[in-house]
Amino acid sequence: MTENLKQKRVLITGISLSVLLAMTLLMESGTRALLFAIGLAMGVALYHGAFGFTDAYRKLLSERDMTGVAAQMVMLIAAMLLFAPVLVQGSAFGHGVSAAVAPVGVAVGFGAFLFGIGMQLGSGCASGVLYTAGGGNVRALLVLVFFCLGAFWGSLDLGWWQQLPQTGGTSLARTFGWEIALPLQIGALALVFLSLRLTGWVLRPINQWQDGFSLTALLRGPWPLILSALLLALLNWATLLVAGHAWSITWAFSLWAAKTAVLFGWDPASSGFWSGGFQQAALARSVLSDTTSIMNIAILLGAMLAAALAGSYYKPLPRGHRPLLAAILAGLLMGYGARLSYGCNIGAFFSGIASISLHGWLWIACALPGNWLGIALRRPFRMDVAPA
């Protein structure tokens, strides 16, 4: 079978699965069907823009290249400006909306640090693992499996971590008022940007098409970073409007692992976290009743479609056992860390800062040192060694 035919078959499979799921959801709930469509668009935007947090931090810390981080700053500022009127109003289309605000404490900081290490060993964050796994990267799929296990493990230990010092959820908007908190956050990002530029960090163009704009470039990619950044901000805002909460990812990973554990005889009542009413209800329902699960599945399918259009679907496992061990460790670290820190680079950092929450800033402040350590660990695991 020719490579072109393989990619066409993947594309047809992805379209068929997407249509089938969309129709199933539409018959049950228009809201869930709309969230599925938003997730598909996220998968395409992530894949075609190769929009990863992990590579951006690795280049920032090891190559003094701030390009990826600058794109993230654009995304954060755009999301803040979109979120603010909705969160001030407190409702959208007749239903309430809630900001992504979480406690600030030891658990969040340590969890973000663990997550940062895992990002570099896994060559992807939560969104990165989703879109690369959807694009046929077998190693990313292995990371995803252990990400789910790590998130479940973290949920079982969460009660102990919550006994450590922490404050309640701290919204800078509630503390200072939106008229102060919003400019304060934008000013902080601008200050970081200027500090990096003035001290010699490299900034490459983030608004250029590789071979010029065309319909083919739009369908097959790659896209400029600025396009993906703005689209992800817009799609996170759309999630807030439709679902009533900002974009999140890792809750679904915990849920998938917990449902699997139930099949093997585990009793949710044995866990303080899973004996809660919301968690028990989620365990009893189909995953297609869970909005985060729906969007994660859609991101996988969206990336599958984008990869097939680009003719790049499927990347086999690397040679040797060390990269595979790193994938397992990365998944466990990111899953466990995300559960402790009330989210990942999306739920805690992106959505947290878009919601003007202090825990988003604590998350990135602790995740960056974790990334630094993770970068140092890549070579022993043969992550940065060219194959012989």
N, C-alpha and C positions, 0 to 999 in steps of 0.2 A: 504494500500500500504506500503510495507517495505521501510525502509530508503534507502537501497541500490538501490532499483528500482527508488525512487525519484531522487537520485543523477544521475543515468544513464539517466533519462529523461531530467534533466537539461543539462547534457553533450551533449546529442543529439540535444537539442534545441539550445545550444550555437554554436555547430559546424554548424548546418543548417543555422543559422542567419549569422555566419561569412562567410560561403561559398557564400551565396546569396549576401551579401554586397560586398564581394571581387569581385565577377563576375560583379556586377553592376558597380562598380568603374572601373574595368579593361576595360569594354566596352567604358567608357567615357575618362579615363585618366590612363595611366600606372603609372604616378607619384603618383596619389592619391591612387591607389591600393597598391603601395609599402609602402606609409605612413600608410595605414591601417594595413599592415602586421607588420610594426615596432610598431604600437600601440598595436597590439595583444601581441607581445613579451613583451612590457612594462608591460601590465596588468598581464601576467604570472609571470614576474620577481618581480613585486611589491608584488603580493599576496604570492607567494611561499617563498619569502624572508621576508615577513611581514615588508617590508622596509618602515618604517614611520619616518617622521621627528618629529612628535608630541611626541611619546613615548620616542624618543631619548632625546629630550629636557627636558621632565618631569623627566626622570631618572638622567639626568645631574644635574638639579637644585634641585631636592628633595632627591636623593639617592646618589649623588656623583659618579654616574656610567657613564663613558664616552664612553662606548662601541659603542652605536649607533652613537654618534658624530664622533668617530674615523672612522667608516665605511663611513660616509659622507665625511670626509677628503680624504679618498682614492678615492672616487668617484669624488670629485672635482679636485684632482690633475690629475687623469687619463683623465678627460674631458678637462682640460686645455692643456695637452700635445697633445691630439687629435685635439682640436680646432685650436691651434696656427698655424700649417702649412697651414691650409685651409683659415683662416682669413688673414694671411700674403699674400697668393696668391690672395684672393679676389674673387675667382670663383671656381666652381667645375662642371665638366661635361658640360661645355659650358654655364653655367648660373651663375649669381652673387650670392654671399653669404653675409649676413649682420650679424654683431655681435649684441648681446642683450645688447645694451647700452641705458640708459635712463637718464633723468634729476636727479639731486640730490637736494633735498630741503625739505621743511616742509611737503609737501603732502606725499612724499615717506616715511619719518620717521614716521609720524602719522599713515599712512595707514598700515605700517608694524607692528606698535605697536598694532593696532586694530586686525590685522590678527593674531598676536601672542596670544591674549586673546581668539579669536575664535577657534584657533587650540586646545587649551586645553578643552574648553567647548564642542567642537564637537568631541573630541577624534580622530582627523584626520586633516591633512592639505588638500591642493587641490588634490594632488596625492593620499593621504590616503583616502579621502572621495570617490574618484573615484573607487579605487580598492576594498574598503570595501563595497560600494554600489553594485558594480558589483558582489561581492561575496555573495550577498543576505542579507546584513545587512540592515534591514528596517530603523533603526534610521539614518544610514548614508545616505540613500535615502532622508529622511526628511531634513537633513543638506544640501544635494545637491540642493534641490528645493529652499531653502531659500538662499543658496549661489548664485544661479542665480539671485534671486530677489535683493539681496544686491549689486551684481555687476552692475545690471541695475540702481539701485538707485545711486550708486557711479558715473556712467557715466553721469547722469543728473546733478550732483553737481560738476563734474570735473572742469568745467570752473572757478568756484569760487576758488577752491583749487589751480589751476594753477596760480592765481594772487598773491599767497603768495610767499615769497622769494624762489628762486631756481636757480640753474645754468643750463646750457645746459647739454646734455649728456657728461659725462666725461669718456673717455677711457684711462685707465692707459697706455695701449700700445701706443696710439697716443701721450700721454704726455711724457712718458719716453723712448719709444721704446720697442719693444718686448724683446730685449736682456736683458733689466733691469726689465721690468714689470713682465715677467713670473717668473724668479727666485725670485723676490720680493714677489709675491703672494704665491708661494710654501714655501718660507722661513717663511712667516707670519703664514701659517697653521702649519708648523713644530714647530714654536715657541709656538703656542697655545697648540699643542699636548704635547710638553715637559713640559710646565708650569703645565698642568693638571696632568701629571704623577708624576712630582716632588713634587706636593702639595697633593698627596694622593688619587687622583681620581681612581676609580676601572676600570680596563680594562679586559674584559673577551675575550676569543677566538672568532674571527670573521671568522675563516676559517675552522671550523669543521662541518661535517655533524652530525646531531643528533644521528642517528643510523648507521653511516657509509655510504659510497657512494654505490649506486646501481641504476639500471634502475628504480626501483620502487620509490626510494627516489627522483630521478630526475623528475619523472612524478607527484608524489603526494606531494612532499615537506615534511617538510620545507627545504629551502636551507640555506647554510651559508650566513651571511651578506656580506662577501667579494665577493661572486659570484654575488649577486644582485647588489652590488655597481658597480662592473666592467661592468656588462651587461648594467646598466642604463647609465653609461658614454658612452659606445659604441653605444647605441641606440640613445642617444642625438646627438652624432656625426653623426650618420647615418641620423638623421632628418635634421641636418645642411646641409649635402651633397645633400639630395634629395629635401628638401623644400626650401633651400636657407636661412633659419633662424633656430635658435635654438628651442628646445622644449619649448612650452608654453601651458597653460591650460585655464586660466580664461577668455581670450577674448571670447571663445566659450560660456561660461556661460552668459556673457553680451548679446551676440547675441541671444541665445535661449530665454532669457527673453524679449528682445526687439521684436523679432518676435511674441511672444505670446501677447505682449502689442498691437502690430499693429492689431492683430486679434480682439482685444477688442475696436478698434477705436482710438488708440493713434496715433498722427501725428509726425513722426520723425523730420519734419521740425521745430517743436517747441523746439528742443534740439540742442544746438550748437555742441555737440559731434556727434549726429546721423545725422546731416545735411551734414556732410563731405562726399566727394565723395566715399572714400573707404567703409565707414559704410553704405551708401545708397546702394551701389552695393551689399554688403554682405546681406543686408535685402531683396533685390530683388531676390537673387539667393537661390537655395536649400542649406540646411545645408551640403549636400554632396559635395558642391562646395567649402566649407571652410575647409582648411587643419587642423586647430586646432580642429574643430568639428569632423572631420573624426577620428583623433587620439584619442580624448576623448571617442568616441563611441567604438573604438577598444579596448581601455584600459578597459572599462566596460565589454566587451565581453571576453577579455583575462582573466580578473579576474574571470568571471563566469566559464570559462572552467577550470581554475586552482582550483577553489573552488570545482567544481563537481568532478574533479580528486582526490582531497584530501578527498572527502566525507564530506565536511563541509559547503556546500551551505545552506544558509538561517539562519539568526539570527533574532528572533522576536523583537518587540519593548520592551524596559524595562518597568517594572511596575512603576506606579506613574507618576504624571504630571511634576515633576521638571526636570527629564532628557529630557523630550520632549521640555519643555520651553528652556532648555539649548541648545538643538539642533537647535531650531529656531533662538535663539540669536546668536549662533555660526555661522550659515550660513550667517546671515545678516552682522555680523562683518567681517567675512573673505571675503565675496563678496565685501563689501564697501571698506575694507582696500586694497584688491588686485587691485581694480580699481584705487585708489589713488596712490598706490606705483608701478604702471606699471608692475604688476605681483604678483606672489605668491612665495611660497618656490621653485617652479620650474622656472617660467619665470624670476623672479627678482633675486632670490638667486642662484640657481644652474646654470641656463644658463647665468646669469649676471656675476658671478665669473668665469665661464668657458670662457666667452668672455673678461675677464680682464676689467670689468666695475666697476667704483667706487660705483655705486648705489647698486650693489650686497652686498657690505660690509656695507653700510648704512642700507640696509634692515635687515640683520641679527643682527646688533648692536641694532636696535630698536625692532625687533621681539622677542628677548630673554627676555627683561623686560616685554613685553606683555605676553609671556609664563609664566613668574613668577607670574604675577597677575592672569592669567587664572588658574594656578594650585591652587592658594588660593581660587578661586571661585568654584572649583569643589565640595568641600564638601557641601556648602550651597545648591547646585543643586543636591546633593545626587549622584554625579558621582563616588565617591570613597567609597561608603557605600555598604556593601554586602547586598543582598536582604534578607528579613526576611524569 
